[in-house]
Amino acid sequence: MKVVKSLLLGTAAGLIAVGGAQAADLPVKAKAVEYVKICSLYGAGFYYMPGTDTCIKFGGYIRADMLLGGGGDYGFRNSSSSVNGGSNNRLTNYYYSRARLDFNIDTRTATEYGVVRTYADLVVSYDSTNVTGSNPSAFSTSSASLGLYHAFIQFAGFTFGRTVSIFDAPWQSYPAGGPDTLPGGSNHVNGVNQVAYTADFGQGITASFALQDETSANNGQSNLWNVSSGTAAQFVTGVYGASAWGGTRMPEVIGQVRVDQAWGLAQISVAAHELHSAYYGATEVTGHPSDKWGWAVQGALSIKNIPTGAGDVINLQAVYTDGATRYNFQSLFPQSFFMFSGSGNGAYQSTGFAGLADGVFGTGTGIDTVKTWGFRGGYTHNWSPNWASAIYGGYAQLKYGNTGKALICTNFAAIGLAGSTCNPDFNFAVVGVNTVWTPVKGLAFTADLSWSRLDQKYSGFIASPGIASAAKPAAVYELKDQDSVSMLLRAQRNF
C-alpha cells in the first residue's frame, strides 16, 4: 500500500508540474495594434487618424528666393527689407533674399451633412535686412517672421475663418507667375477673416456670398486721408495726409458667381466697402464726415485646352473700383511709395511718388472717393513635362475726385516751383516673362524677369524738404516717370 500510495502521489505531482509548465508557455493575448491606413476618399496623401474616421494630410513647401535689382517687387517691397528699394543710392539693396517654410494641415470627415473640413497654413520667413537713413545704427535687425495664411472650418457649404477672398480670381494676382506687386485686380493670398457660403448648382456652377473683415487682410485697407494735416515731408513720400480710419462698423459684403468646367473658368465678383472715418481733429467735438460706401466689380476668365499645347492656359481679369482701391492695387501693393533716378535738366535728381487711397477729406468736407480701373493677364506654355514659360502683364489707373485733388494740391503748393503741375493721379504697369524647370516631381527652379513703370501726372520741379530715411537732401528735384527692373531666382520643393 505504501508503494501504491507513493506512485499515486508522484504521478499527481508530475502532472501538476507538466500542467504548470504548459500554462506558462501559453501566449499572452496582445493589445490590438492600430496601423495607419491610407484614406483614398479625398485624393493622394491622406491617412486615417488612428481610432477615428477623420482623414488628415500634411503638406507645404520650402522656398529660397533671390531678388536682383528693382524697387522691391515680389513682396519684398512690403517687408522691412525694402524700405529704400526706390532710393537708388548707397542705402539701396542690390539684392534681397528670403528663406521660407510653409506648412499646412488638412483634415476631412464624412458626415450626414457632407464633409467637415479644417485647414491651416502657417508660414515662417527670414528676409534680408535694410538700412534707413545714413546712421549706421539704423540697420534693421533680422529675425524670422511668422504668418497665418489660412485657418478655417468648412461645413455644409459654409466657411468660417481665414482664407482667400471669394472676390479674388483663383490665381490671385499671379495669372502666369510674376511679382507680388502686379496691379489690375484683387489678391488676398495671405488670407482674410470671413464668413462665407457657397451654393453648388452642379456642372461647375456655383454662387458665393461672404462677410469679410478687410482690416484683417495683409496691410488692411487702403488709405483714408485727412488731407488738412498733410505736410511737405510726407508729401514727397506719397503720403498726402493723416490716416483717418475710424473703428470698424460693417464688414465687406462680397458676392461671386463662377462657372468652372473643362474648357476653363468664368467669374464675376462684386464688393461693397464702407468708408467710416475718425474725427476732423483730435477730439469728438471737432466733428467728422458722413460715412460713405465704396464698391468694386471684377471679371475673370481662364481658357484651357488651347491649341498651343497640353496644359497651356490663358488667364485674364479686369476690375473697376470706386472707394475700394485695394481690390485693384491689391493687398501686396504698397499704398504709398517713392522712387528716384537721374535728371538731365539741372535738378539734383528726378523723383516720382504715388499715394493710393479709398478717399480723402479735409476739415469740414465730406469724403471724396478715389476711382480706379485695371486689368492683368498671363499666358503659360508647357514646352515639355519639365519646362514651362510664361508671359504676363498688368496695368492700372488711379484718379482722385475734383474735391480730393484740390485738397491735395493745396499742400503741393508748399513745394511746387513755378510752372509745375499738381496732379496726384497716376498709372502703373508691369510686364514680365519667366521660365520654370521641374527636373523631378515637386522640385522647381524659376527665373522671372519683370519691368515696372510708374506713369505719374505731376510735372515740373519741386523744392523737396528731403527724406531723411532715404538720405535724400533738401534740394530741387524734377518730377518724372520712374522705371524698375527686377529678376527673381527661386528654388522650391513642395511636399
Secondary structure as GFF3:
##gff-version 3
##sequence-region A 1 495
A	DSSP	alpha_helix	2	25	.	.	.	ID=ss1
A	DSSP	beta_strand	47	48	.	.	.	ID=ss2
A	DSSP	beta_strand	54	68	.	.	.	ID=ss3
A	DSSP	three_ten_helix	76	78	.	.	.	ID=ss4
A	DSSP	three_ten_helix	80	82	.	.	.	ID=ss5
A	DSSP	beta_strand	95	111	.	.	.	ID=ss6
A	DSSP	beta_strand	114	127	.	.	.	ID=ss7
A	DSSP	three_ten_helix	136	138	.	.	.	ID=ss8
A	DSSP	beta_strand	145	155	.	.	.	ID=ss9
A	DSSP	beta_strand	158	163	.	.	.	ID=ss10
A	DSSP	beta_strand	192	200	.	.	.	ID=ss11
A	DSSP	beta_strand	205	213	.	.	.	ID=ss12
A	DSSP	three_ten_helix	214	216	.	.	.	ID=ss13
A	DSSP	beta_strand	223	226	.	.	.	ID=ss14
A	DSSP	three_ten_helix	227	229	.	.	.	ID=ss15
A	DSSP	alpha_helix	232	235	.	.	.	ID=ss16
A	DSSP	beta_strand	242	243	.	.	.	ID=ss17
A	DSSP	beta_strand	252	261	.	.	.	ID=ss18
A	DSSP	beta_strand	264	275	.	.	.	ID=ss19
A	DSSP	three_ten_helix	284	286	.	.	.	ID=ss20
A	DSSP	beta_strand	292	303	.	.	.	ID=ss21
A	DSSP	beta_strand	313	322	.	.	.	ID=ss22
A	DSSP	three_ten_helix	325	327	.	.	.	ID=ss23
A	DSSP	beta_strand	336	341	.	.	.	ID=ss24
A	DSSP	beta_strand	349	355	.	.	.	ID=ss25
A	DSSP	beta_strand	357	361	.	.	.	ID=ss26
A	DSSP	beta_strand	368	369	.	.	.	ID=ss27
A	DSSP	beta_strand	371	384	.	.	.	ID=ss28
A	DSSP	beta_strand	387	399	.	.	.	ID=ss29
A	DSSP	alpha_helix	402	412	.	.	.	ID=ss30
A	DSSP	beta_strand	426	440	.	.	.	ID=ss31
A	DSSP	beta_strand	443	456	.	.	.	ID=ss32
A	DSSP	beta_strand	461	464	.	.	.	ID=ss33
A	DSSP	three_ten_helix	468	470	.	.	.	ID=ss34
A	DSSP	beta_strand	475	479	.	.	.	ID=ss35
A	DSSP	beta_strand	482	494	.	.	.	ID=ss36
###
